[in-house]
Amino acid sequence: MTDSLNKIPVEVALYESSEKIYPRETKGRFQRWRMLCVYMLLGLYYALPWVQWGDRQAILFDLPARKFHIFFLTFWPQDFIFLTLLLIMAGLLLFFATALAGRVWCGYACPQTVWTEAFIWMERWVEGTRAQQMKLTAAPWSFTKVRKRVTKQFLWLTFSLFTGLTFVGYFQPISQLFVDFFSWELTGWGLFWVLFYGFATYGNAGFMREQVCKYMCPYARFQSAMFDADTLIVAYDADRGEPRARGSRRKDESSENKGDCIECGICVQVCPTGIDIRDGLQYECIACAACIDGCDEVMDKVGLPRGLIKYSTDALDKGSEKTLLQTLIRPRVIIYSILLSVIAIGFVTALSMRGNFLVDVLRDRNAFYRYSEQGEIQNTYQIRIMNKSQTTQLYMLDMRGLEGATAVWTKSSEPGVSREVGAGEIGEFSITVSLPETADYKRSQTIELLFSETVGDNVDTIVEPARFWGPRDVSR
């Protein structure tokens, strides 16, 4: 770019490379809740694939077999409606949480936050505190620096690889996956996905960290559309804290123009995204409340009341007479609650009414009809029975809609014979519908095939319509 007046070239940086953030460790009630969330979520992620349910993995998304096992439930592609409802509920829950408490999801439960915390723990364990890490970065290369950096990278890469293996373990049996991986027998695609998700974990949580939250995550961009004046946010009490004073100004008893903020900078040092909360609400804030715990700790040391930085709302900061509870219970939150409740009830109801099996009927198109040796008119149908239960089932066949006709499984001469389908399997059969030539019939008419399954004292029946064809040159 050139200055239009002086004709002097001016260099403009379109992107400013950020310096690495070394978040300072802090303790407090909100950080205890965050650590509990991290422990629980990481524990569930790494432990669940190893839980067995009968003779299979409790949670297994078997893509080649198109079966998705979640404990005692088995879902098929035909159960897509349940996934749709789950995604709708997840979206509404995110809107509800944001309207209620801002980016609390980001600060406590987002996978990016959870894994970043794990990587930060390993970094602190190897390189020490924030000051020690910064000192190590600024120091010239030495044996100690190389040893610590190599150790840290080894831990990060090992943890990332373990994360990738665990993720793939949700899609294929994890015990065999680990055996194949460490015996160098893993397939090419299996190895690719393990390395892909391992690299993604290392890149996002170890290398980019807060850059993902600030620049890559779309949630940071559209969250403002879900905020209002009553949304709970992390806020700095400027009326109480300003003007800031530190050192000799604070010790000067004659100086009355001073606020409670001692300008220690702890709130900036503990922030995982490196912002200064005293500048007001910013989209980079992930509502982790580390600045609240850090500031409360400083207030305790200097003998001032806590709450200089706290969870509050914009309306309360501007002098609203509402209580905190009144600001939280408002029309937007109530509407989200009602929608979530209705969809959740619908999901549970649909799941409880979900049948134990599905049936697909496909008419044999090689011939509209044929004559049997006994002179009967016969139609043949291909049947696929999907057993969605966890036990082997027997299925009975019947029909209605055509007087005098009988339906039997192919290679079975008598009605009433059942067919067996294993747990979570698809059985493929054929059936034959026979009608005496002397019976009344039309050229083409609809019949109903009935498939029944007995579960305990209950009998579940699925009725599937089909077309029965007869000869054209007959008058009735």
Secondary structure, DSSP 4 states (H G I P E B T S, - for coil): -B-TTT--B----SS-PPPPP-PPP--SHHHHHHHHHHHHHHHHHHHGGG-EETTEESEEEETTTTEEEETTEEE-GGGHHHHHHHHHHHHHHHHHHHHHHTTHHHHHT-HHHHHHHHHHHHHHHHH-SHHHHHHHHHSPP-HHHHHHHHHHHHHHHHHHHHHHHHHHTTTS-HHHHHHHHHTT---HHHHHHHHHHHHHHIIIIIIITHHIIIII-THHHHGGGG--TTS-EEEE-HHHHPSP--THHHH-TT-----S-----HHHHT-TT---GGG---TT-----HHHHHHHHHHHHHT--S-SEEEE-HHHHTT--S-HHHHHSSHHHHHHHHHHHHHHHHHHHHHHT--SEEEEEEE--S-S-EE-TTSEEEEEEEEEEEE-SSS-EEEEEEEESSTT-EEEETT--STT--EEE-TT-EEEEEEEEEEETTS---SEEEEEEEEEEEETTEEEEEEEEEEEE--SS---
